[in-house]
Amino acid sequence: MPNIKLVIAYDGTGYGGWQRTANAGKPCIQALLEERLTALLGETIHVIGSGRTDAGVHALAQTANFRCRVRKEAGELCRELNRALPEDIRIRSAEVVKNSFHSRYDAAAKTYEYHIDLRNPANVFTRRYCYQEQGELSEERMRKAGALLIGTHDFAAFSTSRGDGRSTVRTIYDLSVERRGDAMVIAVTGNGFLYHMVRIIAGTLIEVGRGERRPEEITEMLAGGTRSLAGWMAPAQGLYLKEVQYEHI
Amino acid sequence: MPNIKLVIAYDGTGYGGWQRTANAGKPCIQALLEERLTALLGETIHVIGSGRTDAGVHALAQTANFRCRVRKEAGELCRELNRALPEDIRIRSAEVVKNSFHSRYDAAAKTYEYHIDLRNPANVFTRRYCYQEQGELSEERMRKAGALLIGTHDFAAFSTSRGDGRSTVRTIYDLSVERRGDAMVIAVTGNGFLYHMVRIIAGTLIEVGRGERRPEEITEMLAGGTRSLAGWMAPAQGLYLKEVQYEHI
């Protein structure tokens, strides 16, 4: 049975997230993909994603895989699937991968980006695609704070995960804060992320950038391990799953 | 009575256009502005726009003016109005201008841009803000065709205006076709535009760019003066009112 890897871009605005959650009412992307693939291939398809994205979060390159009986040329499958999907979800590529490939277990690292538009007045065309801050943010302060998050830490303060006994230790390989024209982009690469972790990191760095918190407070937040120590959770529309890295496919 | 000039940006996606038309159901921008200004200033406000934009068309800098009894500092009015307006409409500036200023009669020239995103597969984040073409377009052919439109011509073939006896002669001062990364941008500056004129020009140039029409056909279209001679009308979401120029304010 061929094992197919998909790279998927989506505008999260109209969705309740990758996977069915409490956000009933809005469709979820995984279920929609399964439904369209099942109709297209004539067999029940289960899609495995690299991980969940929250309601309203976007993806430049989410990855997923599925197994099917039908043998179809991957490029053709990609085109047919794009025709069957709504235009806010696009399959960027489809390829046959080795049978053992698992998009979640094999993911070595993920990169998320958080986009902040600093224009004042706010730009009307970026509302759905970034968080809009109407004031200056200190890039230098944000970088200082961000640097303290790099490494292996207990990120309990940066998560809204319920205490289910699972480890809240994760490794952040890289965190950058970069000015891109009128925007500020926070990019974080790590081996895995807790529930809401990137949005709480972004919100905390924004508070540091505004001058509401000192960069050094990051150390206390990591040590304290309590959600209330860290900052605000920045809104979903600024967040993008940018890349999922695999060592060998 | 102070005469106030506004420069307005809007995301046209959710609107039936600048002015009330047949597109019932969706609010129009002018009426919304009048409603919010009337509430804010406590007197009935009539807003004069530089001209209409169709349902779904965007503006980077639409201009309008209104007279009011209340004397309020223009910067403060701008901030208060932005707080009162939905986030897809932003006042970029407000200034007191001489009493005789009329945003429509005094407009010397307007510039529109038509944005085409050429990425394949289509980018999920630009759907509302450009026309997406999944194939190459010849910039050279489009430029050749565009150059034939520059000057004073009868643009009857490039309009869906009903024959109401009014002149269909207009002057295009400049028309450029420019590649910007993955996008192609058609910019047109003229002394005035007929109903749907820029969208029909864009659609016709796209057909020329695809190789479906020869650039030289433009001459025949202009001479023939019949709508059926010109090309397709490109969709509203790619069109932006970019600037309205005034000689003296």
Interface residues (C-beta under 8 A of the other chain):
Chain A: A9 Y10 D11 H58 C78 N82 E87 D88 I89 R90 I91 R92 P121 A122 N123 V124 F125 R127 Y129
Chain B: A9 Y10 D11 H58 C78 N82 E87 D88 I89 R90 I91 R92 P121 A122 N123 V124 F125 R127 Y129
